[in-house]
Amino acid sequence: MSSIRAIVVDPNLPEGLGIGEVDRPEPGPKQALIQVEATSLNRGDLLAARVAEAGWRPGHDIAGTVIAEAADGTGPTTGSRVVGLLDSGAWAEQVAAATDRLAELPDAVSFAQASTLPTAGLTAHRAVEKGGSLLGKRVLITGSTGGVGLFAHQLATSSGAFVVGTSRQPRHEAAVRDLGADEVVVGEDLTAARTFGPYDLVVESLGGAALAQAMGMLVPGGMCVSFGWSASAHVELDLREFLAVGGGTLYGLRMYNELLIRPASKDLQLLAEMVADQRLHIPIEAEGGWNNIGDIAHGLMNRSFTGKAVLHLLR
């Protein structure tokens, strides 16, 4: 079997990642073979790589060209420019991708832009969607400067919501406001967010004390969507505070469970069209060839920049 190049876990290299030879993918009947042009990095990818065995292949997001369409006739045809989502192993020259996780790209959307959409864009879309109609509603978004937060701000704002964002560091406040936040709470303590609440929807990614505080800021029947725990996975909830505001719903969002409910393809198509129409801005802050994986991964993990990080794959 011939081989291709892919980024693999290598504990001996910076950030534990390097380029190695792997088996060429063999698509199943419902999969298309994609020549990958660009991929984006997510903190979850890098955290998983830190605890994985040598040789494991990280990555979820792909943008590229179909070089062999699915045998069952579904999905994009050969030659189509596409964006898609994989369970893992996306950082490779070629991948086999399920057709219900692929969407064709408008001509106006670059591979770099598209590569940011699958994990961060889909998560933000599904999270904001849980709030229902947001016209005139109040939305709190924690972790605003992360990839999901940056998309969630734009989606909530375009839906007509009054949006409150958060920034751990004062220097990032302006970036959050540029994405449409009406107000920004600076620091890790969310107490000041009460001034602008209560909230119909909270999009929450910090966990720990932030999640506990947010649950006490909901309107009766409000929704808190939790999809991460960058601060802490452990939460101590004061039920007196939670019940005092009439309670609400805590929804745990994990993208791969969401895809069992509804496939990714239509949502990816919607997001790509929003980018093409300039209704969705792609905040790419770090970009380079995949030979730079160590440096870009280091910057992302150390929060050296806001926005998304994109790798271009060199053939």
Buried (B, 14 or more C-beta within 10 A) or exposed (E): EEEBBBBBBBEEEEBBBBBBEBEBBEBEEBBBBBBBBBBBBBBBBBEBBBEBEEEBBBBBBBBBBBEBBBEEEBBBEEEBBBBBBBEBBBBBBBBBBBBBBBBBBBEEBBBBBBBBBBBBBBBBBBBBBBBEEBEEBBBBBBBBBBBBBBBBBBBBBBBEBBBBBBBBEEEBBEBBBEBBBBBBBBEBEBEBBBEBBBBBBBBBBBBBBBBBBBBBBBBEEBBBBBBBBBBBEEBEEEEEEBEEBEBBEBBEBEBEEBBEEEBBBEBBBBBBBBBBEEEBBBBBBBBEEBEBBBBBBEBBBEBEBBBBBBBBBEE
